[in-house]
Amino acid sequence: MKRLLIGSSVVRTLVLGVAVTTVAVACSSGDSSPSSPAPTEASAPIEDQTGAPERIVSLSPTHTEIIFEIGGGEQVVAVDAMSNHPPEAADVLTALSGFEPNVESIVAYEPDLVVIGDDYNGLAERLASVGIESWTSPAPQSLDEVLEQIEDLGDRIGRSEGASELTASMRADIDSIVESSPTLSEPLTYYHELDDSYFSVTSNTFIGSFYALFGLRNIADAAEANSDYPQLSAEFIISQNPDLVFLADTKCCAVTAESVSSRPGWDSLTAVQNQRVIALDDDVASRWGPRIVDFVRAISEAIADLVAQAN
């Protein structure tokens, strides 16, 4: 199994890369060379007079979204096969893989910067050996780290102003959503599902940090595991009886609220009985780009619906 968190993604892949991984949706396709011939030698960096790269290859769907959102889309000459958002990214979509990268295929696009994301396979070093610069950054663990990463990438590609505007907007929107969310008399518990084999996340992940904004308690924190992306068991989930179930595997695994209710024993869960199973877009729930605002809003709406139901 090799689902990528980045196709839905970065998270699923982190899990496969770090443990058994799951934070992504969809399966990555193989890496193939572009139609243009690969140069015989690595081209020297071609940057404009401000030092900003003019030819960017992005191998991280999360950062592809960020680059386009802060105004750097015109600098992008190729993105990996899982970079499916925004729609404009389709114009530069390729079969490149960020998980099993082929240096020759990347070099063929003559990039002066390759955006990798979390470099768990040593790609940065291999690119450096052929004279190509890269930008890397691991998955963040909080909103502050998310915003810092966006601004750092903006600085690197010459889009500091766009990055600052984006982070200010994201923080303001998230603060507003959290502040307007119903106040809970006691903490609600939740289960966040990464895939249909019960991989989840703890509160130490960036995904878990957004639930924590609302004071929700993560049942995965009580699991005995050596990973922040633990594989839970159906028995454990049922025993914890979470108030809310969030499905971040609707695209990768075609999981629905209806299919969850048909799992053995799950019809006893309070969340299932009270229709508190929330289907998420895998990509939105696993990428820490501009659309995390939509993820936070989905959590808030689920809480509001539960409170309204209780009243």
N, C-alpha and C positions, 0 to 999 in steps of 0.2 A: 504494500500500500504506500503510495507516495502522493498524497493530496497536498496541495500547496496553499498555504495560508494566503498567499498573495493572489492567487486566482480568485481566491476568496480569502484568502491567503496568507500573508506573512505569518500569521499565527500558526496556521496548520503546518506550515513548513518549518517553523521554528521547532515545533514539536517533533517533527520527523527528524530534523537536523539535530536537535538537542536530545531527544529521547526517542520518540517514535513518530512524531510530528504530525500535526494536523492543522494549523491555522490557515486554511486557504480553501479554496473551493474549486472544483474543476481539477483536471489532471493536466500536468504540463506536457507540452508536446516536445518532440525532440528538437535539438538545435540543428539548423541547417544553414548553409551558406547563402548569402544574398545573391541576387542575379548579377550584381556588379562584380568584376574580378577583384580578388584580393591583391593589394599592393605587395610587391616583393619585399619591401622593407617598411618598417613602421614609420609613418609620417611624423615629423616633428610637430609639437603642439601648435595649432593655428588659432591664436586668440586675438581678439580685437584690441584696440589701443587701450581700452580700460582694463584689460586683463581677463575679461569675461570670455568663456569658451563659446565658440561659434558652432561647433559640431558636437552635440551631446548624444550619447547612447545611454538610455536608462534601462537597467535590468531589474528594476524594482517597481512594481505596480503602484505601491504607495507613493513613491517619489515621482513617478510619472504624473500622478494626479497633482501633486504639489507644484511641480515645475510648470505645468500648463496653467494652473490656477494663479500663479504669481507672475504670469506673463512671459514665461520662457519657452513656450511651445514652438516658436519660430526657430529656436536654436537646436531643437531635437531632430536628429536625422534617423534614429531607429529606437524602437522600444521592444521589450521582450514579449513573448507570445501571450503573457498573462496581463499585460497592460491594456485593459479593455475600457478604461475610462480616463478622461472624458471622450466623447465621440470623436473629437479631433485627433485623438491618438491613433485612430484607425488608419489615418493617412501615412503613418510611419510604423505601423505594426509589422513585426517580423516573426520569424520562427526562432529567434534567439532565446536562449534559456539562461535564467539567472541562477538556476540550481545545478545545472550541468553545463557551464559555459564553455564555449569553444573560442579560444583566443583568436584563431585565424578568421573566424566568421565576424568577430567583433572588429578586428583590425580592418577588414574590408570596407567598413563604413568610414574609415579615416577620422575617428573621433579625436577631439582634443581633451575630452573628459568623458569618463564612463562612471555613471552613478550606479553603485552596486547595492547599497543598503547595508545589510549585515553580511560582512564578508567571512563566511564560515568555511569557504573552500579555497582560500588563498589566491583568489583571482587578482586582487590588487597587486600582489607581488609579481605575478606572471605578466600583468600588463606593464608594470614598471620596467620589467626586463626588456620590453620592446619599445620603451619610450613613451608610453601612454599614461597620462595621469588619471587618477580615480578619486571618487569621493565615497566614503563609507560611513555608516552610522548604524549602530545596533538598535533593536526595538526599544523604544522608551518604556518607562514604567509609570509615568504620570503625565497629566496634562501639561505641566510646566516643561517637562522634557520634550513633549511633542512640539510645543511652540518654539522651544530653543532650537530643536532640530530643523524646523522649517526656516527659521531665520538664518541658521548656519548655512543651509543649502542655498538660500537666497543670496547671501553674501558671496558664496563660491561661484555662482553663475551670473553675477552682476544684476541681480533682481532684488536688491535689499529693500527698496521701497515697496514693491509688491508683496514681499514676504511680511514686512511690518504691518501693512494694511490687512493682510490675511489673518495674522495672529491676533491682532487687535479685534477684528471682527469675530473670530472664533471664540475668543475669551469672553467677549461681551455677550454673544449669543448663548454660550453655555452657562454663564452666570445667570442670565435672565431666565433660562429654562429651569435651572435648579431652584432659583429663588421663587419661581411661580408654581413649583411642584407642591402638591399637598403635603402638609406636615403629618408625619406618622406618629401615632401614640406609642408604638413599639416597633422595633425593627422587623422588616419582612425578610424572609429568606428566599434565595434564588439558586437556580441551577442554570449554568450557561453551557450549552452543548456545542462542541466543535465539530463532531461528526457522529455517525450512528454507531460507533463502537465506544461511545461514552467518554471520549477525551474532553476535558474541560479546562478551566483556567482558575488560578487562585487569585486572591486579592493583590498579590505582588506583581501582577502583570498590568500592562496599560489598559487592557480590557476590564480587568477587575477594578481598576482605579476609578473608572467612570460609574460603575454601580455604587462604589463607596461614596460618591458625591451625594447620593440620595440616602445614605445610611443603611443600605441593604446589606444583609449578611450572606456570605458566599458559603454554600454547603461544602464546596471543594476544600475549603480551608481546614475542615475537620478530617479530611482523608489522610491516611498514612501514606505519604508519597515523597519521593526525593526530587520531584520536579514541580515547577509552577504550572505545568501543563499535564496534570495527572490523568491517567485513565481510570475512571471510576467504574463501579459495577452497578448493574441494575438494582441489585439488592441494597447497596449502600444508598443509592438515590431514593429508592422507595422508603427506606428506613428514616431518611432525613425529611421526607415529605415537604419539599419546598413550596413556599407560597406562590412563587412565580417560576416558570420555565421559559427560557429564551433559547430559540433554535437558530444557531448560526450555521446550519448545514442544510438549508432549504434548497440550495443550488448544487452543492457538491454531491449530496446524498438523497435529494428529493424527499427530505423529511418534512412532514406536515403535522399540524395539530391532530388531525384525524389519524395519521399513522402512529403517532405517539400513543394515543389513547388505546390502540389495539395491541400494544406491547404487553406481554404477560405481567400482570400485577399493577400496571400503570393506571388502570382505571380506578384504583384506590387513592391515587394522589389527589390532594386538595386542588392543586393547580389544574389538573385535568377535569375534575368534577365541576369546578367553577369557571371553566373556560379561561384560564389564565396562562395558556400556552401561547407565547408570542413568537411569530415567525419573523425572522430578521433577514435582511439581505446579507449573505455571507461576506461579500466584499466590504460593505459599509461597516460591518461589525468587526472586521479584522485589520483594516488599514487605518493608520493614524494620520490620514491626510485631512483635507477640508471637510469630508463627509462625516467625520466623527460627531459633528453637530447633529446630524440626522440620527446617529446612533443614540446620543444622549437624549434627544427628543423622544425616541421610541421607548426608552426606559421610563421617562417621565409620563408618557401617555399610558403606559401599562400600569403604573402606580395610580394614576388618576382614575383609570377605569376600575381598578380594584377597590379604591376608596368609594367611588360612586356606587359600586355594586353593594358594598357593605352597608351603605346608608339607605 
